[in-house]
Amino acid sequence: MKAEERRAVIAQTLTADRPISATALAGRFSVSRQIIVGDIALLRAAGANIVSTPRGYLVPGLIRAVACLHTAGQTEAELLTMVDHGCTVIDVVVDHPIYGQLTGQLSLASRYDVGQFVEKIRETVPLSALTGGVHLHHLRCPDEEAYRRVCQELDRLGVLYTQNGETGD
C-alpha cells in the first residue's frame, strides 16, 4: 500500500467513536509507530481535524460542553449519565484562580471506562475539588438529541450547573 492510500484509510478509520493508538494503526498497516505519527502530522497539515487523546487518535464528531457542580460522591452518576446517552466524555476543565484553565483528558466512552476512572480518583483528588466542585466537560455526542438528553438527566440528578450559579435541585 502506498503512503497516500494508507493516510486515506487512516483518516477513514479515525472517524470511529473510539480512539485508536498509533501502535494499533502501525500493526494494522505493518509499519512502524513513527510512520503513523508522521502520517497523522501530514493529515493534520492537510487540514484534518485529528485529536490526540491518552488512548489514541480520533476525529471528533459533534462536540458540546456541559457545566456541572457536584460532590465527589456524585461523579460516577454524572459520568454514567453521559456515556449511557452515547456521548464520550473528552475532558474535564476547571478555572483555577492562579493558573487559569486546567484541563484533564478523560476519553470516557463506556461504563467500563467510567468504572476504571472512578477507581483511580478514589486514590486522589479530582480537578473539580480545586473549584468547589464546579467544572466543565467537553462531550462528543452522536447528535443534538443525545446532548439534550444528557443535559435533562444531569439537571434531574441536580448536578447541572445553571446560569444563576446553582444546580437543578
Secondary structure, DSSP 8 states (H G I E B T S, - for coil): --HHHHHHHHHHHTTSSS-B-HHHHHHHHTS-HHHHHHHHHHHHHTT---EEETTEEE---EEEEEEEE--GGGHHHHHHHHHHTT-EEEEEEEEETTTEEEEEEEEE-SHHHHHHHHHHHTTS--GGGGGTTEEEEEEEESSHHHHHHHHHHHHHHT-B--TTS----
